Amino acid sequence: MRYFPAMDTIGVVLLPGSRLFDFAVVNEVWGIDRTDSCVPRHRLRICGAGPVALHPAGLAEPSHDLTGLSECDLVVVLGRADPLAEVSAEAVAALRSAHDRGAVVASLCSGSFTLAAAGLLDGRCATTHWRLLDDLAQTAPGAVVVRDVLFTDDGGVHTSAGVVGGLDLCLHLVRSRDGAQVAAQLARRLVMPPVREGGQAQYAETPVPTRPRRGDIASTVDWAMARLADPIGVPDLAAHAGLSERGFHRAFVEALGATPGRWLLMQRLRHAQRLLETSDLSVDRVAARSGLGTAANLRRRMRTELGTGPGAYRRTFRVGA
């Protein structure tokens, strides 16, 4: 996760055939005043050449033409009904200009094809809806297409998996700017988890079973969440579930789309983030309470996973700072 300067103005690129769901997601995240839940306000610009019929229904009217993107800190590209539809020269120029001057550029769902048309995916990791991954690889041969993630973050250019994956990316951008606490508050208002585990491969062929076939993974997850500060590891999780470590690993990945070791690490890091944001505990105490042991280990893990240390994170995201 990278940290960006203030995204005071968010621009939405409105092209013919833009998807209604993606348009609604951006407006839900940045277009509604939720300061009563301590979620900062942002200015939202809808930028396009004229009124656009949304897919599958609805009509959107731009508030600015495409030159309005020139003053946006974050530019969001919506998915389109026809991902391979032509992208106007004006839209390509506006996207390239926004990126060149340092704006963060993000695409939702099939909007990655628009970024590809603008040449912004060359040499970068990118993803899209799982049904379109092969098409994206052909359309953007210079990109590194990542198939089992909910979103990518590479050099100020972001892409998301299909449909609800766009909402995951938007929450990631909120978390990057405003901190985990604000993202959690917004997620609560949206009635969704702040961070979904795993990637989109779990959705490609068959849905994730509501109840794992082997072992009680759900109760083991609850058990572990209540004991993050304890020195528990994957063997302890497997023992609680009543499975061999190999069998537990398979069942856990099937249920959550992430390995148990990776899941446990990320839960501890998120708990450490919450403690840094909301308490005056020393870094040593935060490390102990989050189950990461020592301050040195906490610093190492945060720098590896988040790109920042606990001190800098607290100064940036401390609630009430």
Sine and cosine of phi, psi and omega as CSV:
sin_phi,cos_phi,sin_psi,cos_psi,sin_omega,cos_omega
0.00,0.00,0.79,-0.61,0.01,-1.00
-0.98,-0.21,0.35,-0.94,-0.04,-1.00
-0.91,-0.42,0.73,-0.68,-0.15,-0.99
-0.90,-0.43,0.32,-0.95,0.17,-0.98
-0.92,0.38,0.17,-0.99,-0.10,-1.00
-0.82,0.57,0.76,-0.65,0.04,-1.00
-0.98,-0.19,0.97,0.25,-0.07,-1.00
-0.96,0.29,-0.52,0.85,-0.05,-1.00
-0.83,-0.57,0.82,-0.57,0.00,-1.00
-0.93,-0.37,0.79,-0.61,0.01,-1.00
-0.95,-0.32,0.72,-0.70,0.05,-1.00
-0.95,-0.30,0.80,-0.60,0.02,-1.00
-1.00,0.06,0.91,-0.41,-0.06,-1.00
-0.98,-0.22,0.95,-0.32,0.00,-1.00
-0.90,-0.44,0.38,-0.93,0.04,-1.00
-0.81,0.58,0.71,-0.71,0.01,-1.00
0.99,0.14,0.19,0.98,0.02,-1.00
-0.86,0.52,0.58,-0.82,-0.08,-1.00
-0.98,0.18,0.73,-0.68,-0.01,-1.00
-0.86,0.51,-0.67,0.74,-0.05,-1.00
-0.88,0.48,-0.73,0.68,-0.01,-1.00
-0.89,0.46,-0.66,0.75,0.04,-1.00
-0.87,0.49,-0.67,0.75,0.00,-1.00
-0.92,0.38,-0.62,0.79,-0.01,-1.00
-0.86,0.51,-0.75,0.66,-0.02,-1.00
-0.89,0.46,-0.65,0.76,0.02,-1.00
-0.93,0.37,-0.58,0.81,0.05,-1.00
-0.90,0.43,-0.66,0.75,-0.09,-1.00
-0.97,0.22,-0.70,0.72,-0.13,-0.99
-0.88,-0.48,-0.12,0.99,-0.09,-1.00
-0.98,-0.19,0.00,1.00,-0.05,-1.00
-0.90,-0.44,0.69,-0.72,0.03,-1.00
-0.97,0.26,0.94,-0.34,0.05,-1.00
-0.85,-0.53,0.55,0.84,0.02,-1.00
-0.90,0.43,-0.34,0.94,0.07,-1.00
-0.92,0.39,-0.28,0.96,0.09,-1.00
-0.95,-0.30,0.32,0.95,0.03,-1.00
0.90,0.44,0.51,0.86,0.10,-1.00
-0.98,-0.18,0.87,-0.50,-0.06,-1.00
-0.87,0.49,0.49,-0.87,0.07,-1.00
-1.00,0.06,0.49,-0.87,0.09,-1.00
-0.71,-0.71,0.44,-0.90,0.10,-1.00
-1.00,0.09,0.72,-0.70,-0.04,-1.00
-0.89,-0.45,0.80,-0.60,0.04,-1.00
-0.91,-0.42,0.74,-0.67,0.11,-0.99
-0.98,-0.20,0.93,-0.37,-0.16,-0.99
-0.91,-0.41,0.82,-0.57,0.00,-1.00
-0.23,-0.97,0.08,-1.00,-0.05,-1.00
-0.99,0.12,-0.22,0.98,-0.03,-1.00
0.20,-0.98,-0.01,-1.00,0.01,-1.00
-0.84,0.55,0.61,-0.79,-0.07,-1.00
-0.78,-0.63,0.73,-0.69,0.14,-0.99
-0.98,0.21,0.87,-0.49,-0.01,-1.00
-0.98,0.18,0.37,-0.93,0.06,-1.00
-0.96,-0.29,0.77,-0.64,0.11,0.99
-1.00,-0.04,-0.07,1.00,-0.04,-1.00
-0.37,-0.93,0.35,-0.94,0.08,-1.00
0.97,-0.24,0.23,-0.97,-0.01,-1.00
-0.70,-0.72,0.72,-0.70,0.01,-1.00
-0.88,-0.47,0.69,-0.72,-0.01,-1.00
-0.94,-0.35,0.84,-0.55,0.01,-1.00
-0.93,0.37,0.52,-0.85,0.11,-0.99
-1.00,-0.04,-0.34,0.94,0.01,-1.00
-0.61,-0.79,0.37,-0.93,0.17,-0.98
-0.99,0.17,-0.06,-1.00,-0.12,-0.99
-0.92,0.40,-0.33,0.94,0.07,-1.00
-0.93,0.36,-0.27,0.96,0.05,-1.00
-0.90,0.44,-0.31,0.95,0.03,-1.00
-0.94,0.35,-0.27,0.96,-0.09,-1.00
-0.91,0.42,-0.31,0.95,-0.02,-1.00
-0.91,-0.42,0.28,0.96,-0.03,-1.00
-1.00,-0.09,0.63,-0.78,0.05,-1.00
-1.00,0.08,-0.51,0.86,0.05,-1.00
-0.76,-0.65,0.75,-0.66,0.04,-1.00
-0.89,-0.45,0.83,-0.56,-0.04,-1.00
-0.92,-0.38,0.80,-0.60,0.01,-1.00
-0.97,-0.23,0.81,-0.58,-0.04,-1.00
-0.99,0.11,0.43,-0.90,0.15,-0.99
-0.94,0.35,0.34,-0.94,-0.02,-1.00
-0.80,-0.60,0.44,-0.90,0.00,-1.00
-0.86,0.52,-0.63,0.77,0.08,-1.00
-0.92,-0.39,0.99,-0.15,-0.08,-1.00
-0.86,0.51,-0.46,0.89,-0.07,-1.00
-1.00,-0.05,0.11,0.99,0.02,-1.00
-0.88,0.48,0.48,-0.88,-0.03,-1.00
-0.87,0.49,0.63,-0.78,0.09,-1.00
-0.96,-0.30,0.81,-0.58,-0.09,-1.00
-0.88,0.47,0.44,-0.90,0.03,-1.00
-0.88,0.48,-0.57,0.82,0.02,-1.00
-0.90,0.43,-0.66,0.75,0.01,-1.00
-0.93,0.38,-0.66,0.75,0.04,-1.00
-0.87,0.50,-0.73,0.69,-0.02,-1.00
-0.89,0.45,-0.66,0.75,-0.02,-1.00
-0.91,0.41,-0.64,0.77,0.01,-1.00
-0.92,0.39,-0.70,0.71,0.00,-1.00
-0.89,0.45,-0.67,0.75,0.00,-1.00
-0.90,0.44,-0.68,0.73,0.01,-1.00
-0.87,0.49,-0.70,0.71,-0.01,-1.00
-0.92,0.38,-0.66,0.75,-0.04,-1.00
-0.88,0.47,-0.53,0.85,-0.02,-1.00
-1.00,0.03,0.04,1.00,0.13,-0.99
0.97,-0.25,0.09,1.00,0.05,-1.00
-0.94,0.35,0.54,-0.84,0.14,-0.99
-0.98,0.22,0.72,-0.69,-0.02,-1.00
-0.87,-0.49,0.76,-0.65,-0.04,-1.00
-0.70,-0.72,0.59,-0.80,0.07,-1.00
-0.87,-0.50,0.57,-0.82,0.07,-1.00
-0.96,-0.27,0.72,-0.69,0.09,-1.00
0.78,0.62,-0.82,-0.58,-0.07,-1.00
-0.96,0.27,0.04,1.00,0.09,-1.00
-0.88,0.48,-0.27,0.96,0.06,-1.00
-0.87,0.48,-0.48,0.88,0.04,-1.00
-0.93,0.37,-0.53,0.85,0.08,-1.00
-0.93,0.38,-0.65,0.76,0.06,-1.00
-0.90,0.43,-0.60,0.80,0.05,-1.00
-0.89,0.46,-0.66,0.75,0.01,-1.00
-0.89,0.45,-0.49,0.87,0.02,-1.00
-1.00,0.06,0.00,1.00,0.02,-1.00
0.97,0.26,0.33,0.94,-0.08,-1.00
-1.00,-0.02,-0.06,1.00,0.00,-1.00
-0.98,-0.18,-0.12,0.99,-0.03,-1.00
-0.87,0.49,0.83,-0.55,0.01,-1.00
0.97,0.23,0.14,0.99,-0.04,-1.00
-0.88,-0.47,0.41,-0.91,0.15,-0.99
-0.96,0.28,0.59,-0.81,-0.01,-1.00
-0.42,-0.91,0.39,-0.92,0.07,-1.00
-0.59,-0.81,0.06,-1.00,0.05,-1.00
-0.28,-0.96,-0.18,-0.98,0.06,-1.00
-0.84,0.54,0.64,-0.77,-0.12,-0.99
-0.86,0.51,-0.45,0.90,0.02,-1.00
-0.97,0.26,-0.25,0.97,-0.08,-1.00
-0.94,-0.35,0.10,1.00,-0.10,-1.00
-0.88,0.47,-0.68,0.73,0.03,-1.00
-0.90,0.43,-0.64,0.77,0.03,-1.00
-0.89,0.45,-0.64,0.77,0.01,-1.00
-0.91,0.41,-0.65,0.76,0.01,-1.00
-0.87,0.49,-0.58,0.81,0.03,-1.00
-0.97,0.24,-0.62,0.78,-0.04,-1.00
-0.95,0.31,-0.59,0.81,-0.04,-1.00
-0.84,-0.54,0.95,0.31,-0.05,-1.00
-0.89,0.46,-0.33,0.94,0.02,-1.00
-0.99,0.11,-0.09,1.00,-0.01,-1.00
-1.00,-0.04,0.39,-0.92,0.14,-0.99
-0.99,-0.15,0.98,-0.19,-0.07,-1.00
-0.98,0.19,0.87,-0.49,-0.02,-1.00
-0.98,-0.19,0.84,-0.55,-0.22,-0.98
-1.00,-0.10,-0.35,0.94,-0.11,-0.99
-0.82,-0.57,0.82,0.57,0.08,-1.00
-0.69,-0.73,0.34,-0.94,0.07,-1.00
-1.00,0.05,-0.42,0.91,0.09,-1.00
-0.30,-0.96,0.28,-0.96,0.08,-1.00
-0.85,-0.53,0.36,-0.93,-0.02,-1.00
-0.60,-0.80,0.96,-0.27,-0.10,-1.00
-0.57,-0.82,0.96,-0.27,0.12,-0.99
0.91,0.42,0.60,0.80,0.00,-1.00
0.98,0.18,0.10,0.99,0.08,-1.00
-0.88,-0.47,0.83,-0.56,-0.07,-1.00
-0.88,-0.48,0.56,-0.83,0.13,-0.99
-0.70,-0.71,0.40,-0.92,-0.02,-1.00
-0.79,-0.62,0.35,-0.94,0.14,-0.99
-0.94,0.35,-0.05,-1.00,-0.14,-0.99
-0.95,0.30,0.49,-0.87,0.18,-0.98
0.77,0.63,-0.96,-0.26,-0.09,-1.00
-0.92,0.40,-0.33,0.94,0.10,-1.00
-0.84,0.54,-0.48,0.88,0.07,-1.00
-0.90,0.44,-0.58,0.81,0.05,-1.00
-0.94,0.35,-0.60,0.80,0.10,-1.00
-0.85,0.52,-0.70,0.72,0.01,-1.00
-0.91,0.42,-0.67,0.74,0.01,-1.00
-0.87,0.49,-0.67,0.75,0.04,-1.00
-0.91,0.41,-0.58,0.81,0.08,-1.00
-0.88,0.48,-0.67,0.74,0.02,-1.00
-0.92,0.40,-0.63,0.77,0.08,-1.00
-0.89,0.45,-0.69,0.72,0.00,-1.00
-0.89,0.46,-0.64,0.77,-0.02,-1.00
-0.91,0.42,-0.60,0.80,-0.05,-1.00
-1.00,0.04,-0.72,0.70,-0.20,-0.98
-0.94,-0.35,-0.07,1.00,0.06,-1.00
0.99,-0.13,0.29,-0.96,-0.08,-1.00
-0.90,0.43,-0.55,0.84,-0.04,-1.00
-0.91,0.41,-0.69,0.72,0.01,-1.00
-0.91,0.41,-0.68,0.73,0.03,-1.00
-0.88,0.48,-0.62,0.79,0.03,-1.00
-0.92,0.39,-0.64,0.77,0.04,-1.00
-0.89,0.45,-0.70,0.72,0.02,-1.00
-0.91,0.42,-0.68,0.73,0.02,-1.00
-0.87,0.49,-0.61,0.79,0.03,-1.00
-0.89,0.45,-0.65,0.76,0.04,-1.00
-0.91,0.41,-0.54,0.84,0.00,-1.00
-1.00,0.08,-0.07,1.00,0.00,-1.00
0.84,0.55,0.83,0.56,0.07,-1.00
-0.49,-0.87,0.35,-0.94,0.03,-1.00
-0.93,0.37,0.58,-0.81,0.01,-1.00
-0.86,0.50,-0.58,0.82,0.01,-1.00
-0.65,-0.76,0.81,-0.59,0.10,-1.00
-1.00,-0.02,0.68,-0.73,0.00,-1.00
-0.98,0.20,0.47,-0.88,0.14,-0.99
0.99,0.17,-0.10,-0.99,-0.02,-1.00
-0.91,-0.42,-0.24,-0.97,-0.09,-1.00
-1.00,0.00,-0.10,1.00,0.01,-1.00
-0.88,0.48,-0.49,0.87,0.00,-1.00
-0.91,0.42,-0.29,0.96,0.00,-1.00
-0.98,-0.17,-0.17,0.99,-0.19,-0.98
-0.93,0.36,-0.66,0.75,-0.09,-1.00
-0.94,-0.35,-0.82,0.58,-0.02,-1.00
-0.73,-0.68,0.52,-0.85,0.02,-1.00
-0.93,0.37,0.45,-0.89,0.08,-1.00
-0.90,0.43,0.77,-0.64,-0.01,-1.00
-0.89,0.46,0.62,-0.78,0.01,-1.00
-0.93,0.37,-0.40,0.92,0.03,-1.00
-0.72,-0.70,0.89,-0.46,0.01,-1.00
-0.82,0.57,0.59,-0.80,-0.05,-1.00
-0.95,0.32,-0.45,0.89,-0.06,-1.00
-0.79,-0.61,0.85,-0.53,0.03,-1.00
0.98,0.20,0.31,-0.95,0.00,-1.00
-0.98,-0.19,0.99,0.13,-0.05,-1.00
-0.90,0.43,-0.62,0.78,-0.04,-1.00
-0.86,0.51,-0.73,0.68,-0.02,-1.00
-0.94,0.35,-0.52,0.86,0.06,-1.00
-0.92,0.38,-0.63,0.78,0.06,-1.00
-0.88,0.47,-0.73,0.69,0.03,-1.00
-0.87,0.50,-0.68,0.73,0.00,-1.00
-0.88,0.48,-0.69,0.72,-0.02,-1.00
-0.93,0.36,-0.64,0.77,-0.02,-1.00
-0.88,0.48,-0.50,0.87,0.02,-1.00
-0.99,0.14,-0.08,1.00,-0.09,-1.00
-0.74,-0.68,0.52,0.86,-0.06,-1.00
-0.87,0.48,-0.51,0.86,-0.02,-1.00
-0.97,0.23,-0.29,0.96,-0.02,-1.00
-0.98,0.18,0.44,-0.90,-0.02,-1.00
-0.98,0.22,0.83,0.55,0.01,-1.00
-1.00,-0.06,0.50,-0.86,0.02,-1.00
-0.71,-0.70,-0.17,-0.99,-0.04,-1.00
-0.87,0.50,-0.65,0.76,0.05,-1.00
-0.85,0.52,-0.60,0.80,0.03,-1.00
-0.93,0.38,-0.63,0.77,0.04,-1.00
-0.89,0.45,-0.70,0.72,0.00,-1.00
-0.89,0.45,-0.65,0.76,0.01,-1.00
-0.90,0.44,-0.66,0.75,0.02,-1.00
-0.89,0.46,-0.61,0.79,0.00,-1.00
-0.98,0.20,-0.18,0.98,0.01,-1.00
0.96,0.28,0.54,0.84,-0.02,-1.00
-0.79,-0.61,0.35,-0.94,0.18,-0.98
-0.92,0.39,0.36,-0.93,-0.01,-1.00
-0.86,0.51,-0.65,0.76,0.01,-1.00
-0.91,0.41,-0.70,0.71,0.02,-1.00
-0.92,0.40,-0.62,0.79,0.02,-1.00
-0.91,0.42,-0.67,0.74,0.01,-1.00
-0.85,0.53,-0.73,0.68,0.00,-1.00
-0.88,0.47,-0.72,0.70,-0.04,-1.00
-0.92,0.40,-0.61,0.79,-0.02,-1.00
-0.92,0.39,-0.73,0.68,0.01,-1.00
-0.89,0.46,-0.64,0.77,0.03,-1.00
-0.89,0.46,-0.61,0.79,-0.06,-1.00
-0.99,0.16,-0.63,0.78,-0.16,-0.99
-0.88,-0.47,-0.18,0.98,0.03,-1.00
0.97,0.23,0.20,0.98,0.02,-1.00
-0.64,-0.77,0.47,-0.88,0.06,-1.00
-0.94,0.34,0.47,-0.88,-0.02,-1.00
-0.88,0.47,-0.59,0.80,0.01,-1.00
-0.91,0.41,-0.69,0.73,0.02,-1.00
-0.91,0.42,-0.68,0.74,0.01,-1.00
-0.87,0.49,-0.71,0.70,-0.04,-1.00
-0.90,0.44,-0.67,0.74,0.03,-1.00
-0.87,0.49,-0.72,0.69,-0.05,-1.00
-0.92,0.39,-0.58,0.81,0.06,-1.00
-0.90,0.43,-0.65,0.76,0.02,-1.00
-0.92,0.39,-0.65,0.76,0.04,-1.00
-0.90,0.44,-0.67,0.74,0.01,-1.00
-0.91,0.41,-0.59,0.81,0.06,-1.00
-0.91,0.41,-0.65,0.76,0.05,-1.00
-0.88,0.47,-0.65,0.76,0.05,-1.00
-0.86,0.51,-0.71,0.70,0.00,-1.00
-0.88,0.47,-0.67,0.75,0.00,-1.00
-0.91,0.41,-0.65,0.76,0.03,-1.00
-0.91,0.42,-0.57,0.82,-0.03,-1.00
-0.98,0.22,-0.52,0.86,-0.23,-0.97
-0.88,-0.48,-0.01,1.00,-0.06,-1.00
-0.71,-0.70,0.20,-0.98,0.08,-1.00
-0.98,-0.20,0.24,0.97,-0.02,-1.00
-0.86,0.51,0.59,-0.81,0.08,-1.00
-0.91,0.41,0.29,-0.96,0.01,-1.00
-0.88,0.48,-0.59,0.81,0.05,-1.00
-0.87,0.49,-0.69,0.72,-0.02,-1.00
-0.94,0.34,-0.60,0.80,0.06,-1.00
-0.88,0.47,-0.69,0.73,0.02,-1.00
-0.88,0.48,-0.67,0.74,-0.02,-1.00
-0.93,0.37,-0.71,0.70,-0.06,-1.00
-0.94,0.34,-0.41,0.91,0.01,-1.00
-1.00,-0.04,-0.03,1.00,0.04,-1.00
0.99,0.12,0.19,0.98,0.00,-1.00
-1.00,-0.06,0.04,1.00,0.17,-0.99
0.99,0.13,-1.00,0.08,-0.12,-0.99
-0.91,-0.41,0.34,-0.94,0.05,-1.00
-0.87,0.49,-0.60,0.80,0.00,-1.00
-0.89,0.45,-0.67,0.74,0.01,-1.00
-0.92,0.38,-0.65,0.76,0.04,-1.00
-0.87,0.49,-0.71,0.70,0.01,-1.00
-0.88,0.48,-0.69,0.72,-0.03,-1.00
-0.90,0.45,-0.72,0.70,-0.02,-1.00
-0.91,0.41,-0.67,0.75,-0.01,-1.00
-0.91,0.41,-0.65,0.76,0.00,-1.00
-0.92,0.38,-0.61,0.80,0.01,-1.00
-0.93,0.37,-0.72,0.69,-0.13,-0.99
-1.00,0.00,-0.55,0.84,-0.13,-0.99
-0.92,-0.40,-0.23,0.97,0.01,-1.00
0.98,0.22,0.28,0.96,0.00,-1.00
-0.45,-0.89,0.32,-0.95,0.04,-1.00
-0.99,-0.11,0.18,-0.98,-0.04,-1.00
-0.88,0.47,-0.60,0.80,0.00,-1.00
-0.91,0.42,-0.76,0.66,0.01,-1.00
-0.90,0.43,-0.62,0.78,0.01,-1.00
-0.89,0.46,-0.70,0.72,-0.02,-1.00
-0.90,0.43,-0.67,0.74,0.00,-1.00
-0.89,0.46,-0.57,0.82,-0.05,-1.00
-0.99,0.16,-0.64,0.77,-0.22,-0.98
-0.89,-0.46,0.15,0.99,0.00,-1.00
-0.86,0.52,0.79,-0.61,0.00,-1.00
-0.87,0.49,0.80,-0.60,0.01,-1.00
1.00,0.03,-0.04,1.00,0.01,-1.00
-0.93,0.36,0.00,0.00,0.00,0.00
